[in-house]
Amino acid sequence: MLKKVFQKLANMLGYEVYKMHPKGTDAGNFVNVDLDKFHVLPKADVTYAYDLLYTQHNCDFMTDPKFIESYNLGKATDVNQTVLKNYDIYWRIHVLCWAANYAKNLPGDFVDCGVNTGIFSRAVINYINFNATGKTYYLLDTFSGLDPTYSSEAEMAQELNQKYTKYKDTLYDQVKDTFKNFNVNIIKGAVPETLTQVKAQQVAYLSVDMNCVQPEADTLNYFWDKMAPGGIIILDDYGNVTNEQKKAHDEFARSKGVEVLSLPTCQGIIIKPVNL
Ligand SMILES: C[S@@+](CC[C@H](N)C(=O)[O-])C[C@H]1O[C@@H](n2cnc3c(N)ncnc32)[C@H](O)[C@@H]1O
């Protein structure tokens, strides 16, 4: 009741109530909830409200036909809607497309560690017309979820991991089919074991998204010397609330004398300095 009255009142004043899940509250239930714990944003001014990111900032990329086409192609790889059902990650994909467009002019190949159905790579390939770059895109994944040898019990228990394992009998073939017309090298198996199968002399673009600390740390350490000067690394889970991956990413960055740029999308960015 209170929820309805509050929402109606807010709507009458031209505001929309967003559920932002403050700690310790049931954001779906406004009864007995301290409304001071909720942010109320004027809907007419909100330009973006997806993937836990709410802003009034400009997001013109949402009207770029090439970007939207690329986003939709990426999203369409999630054929069983295990990840993006009623969910969208436009701004993350915008960051990846931007990074890829930058990296296409650097020497070296592209690598994704953590592919699942290939949402990221399919979007990027379309956005920059990847085949025309003459580069190879290496796609590394177990294609059967996190590997217990390299992941903690807590990581293995993540709800998301059930999604990555659900279609494990068909996922690899599905990904091969998705990328059959592109210059990709799909490497099936557990990182770090498979890293040496990446035959790239140099890497211009590295996307890291395995939802587990150790394989991500191993990936960063393995590829750092191979990163082209100015090469870009995108860490998909840098801002995850658990902070476990972030700690490892920061520790890696510190060891190399660089810093991670923290983005409101949850991503982190590292650029290898040209003089290293
Ligand atoms: C968040 S999903 C990646 C989503 C992907 N970036 C996309 O474009 O849709 C995480 C993936 O990491 C993979 N993964 C987790 N641990 C791994 C490991 N040690 N080696 C290889 N792949 C791993 C999982 O199988 C899963 O597909």
The ligand as a Gaussian input file, in Angstrom:
#p B3LYP/6-31G(d) Opt

LIG

0 1
 C       31.062000     -14.323000     -17.480000
 S       31.303000     -15.642000     -18.568000
 C       32.054000     -14.881000     -19.936000
 C       31.072000     -14.123000     -20.770000
 C       31.696000     -13.595000     -22.033000
 N       32.681000     -12.571000     -21.759000
 C       30.720000     -13.123000     -23.072000
 O       31.156000     -12.406000     -23.978000
 O       29.556000     -13.459000     -23.011000
 C       32.628000     -16.474000     -17.772000
 C       33.212000     -17.601000     -18.597000
 O       34.489000     -17.921000     -18.052000
 C       34.701000     -19.299000     -18.264000
 N       35.758000     -19.747000     -17.349000
 C       35.748000     -19.699000     -16.008000
 N       36.904000     -20.187000     -15.513000
 C       37.649000     -20.540000     -16.574000
 C       38.956000     -21.097000     -16.731000
 N       39.739000     -21.381000     -15.685000
 N       39.413000     -21.326000     -17.973000
 C       38.656000     -21.018000     -19.053000
 N       37.424000     -20.493000     -18.976000
 C       36.931000     -20.255000     -17.753000
 C       33.332000     -19.926000     -18.020000
 O       33.217000     -21.161000     -18.647000
 C       32.380000     -18.881000     -18.581000
 O       31.992000     -19.200000     -19.892000

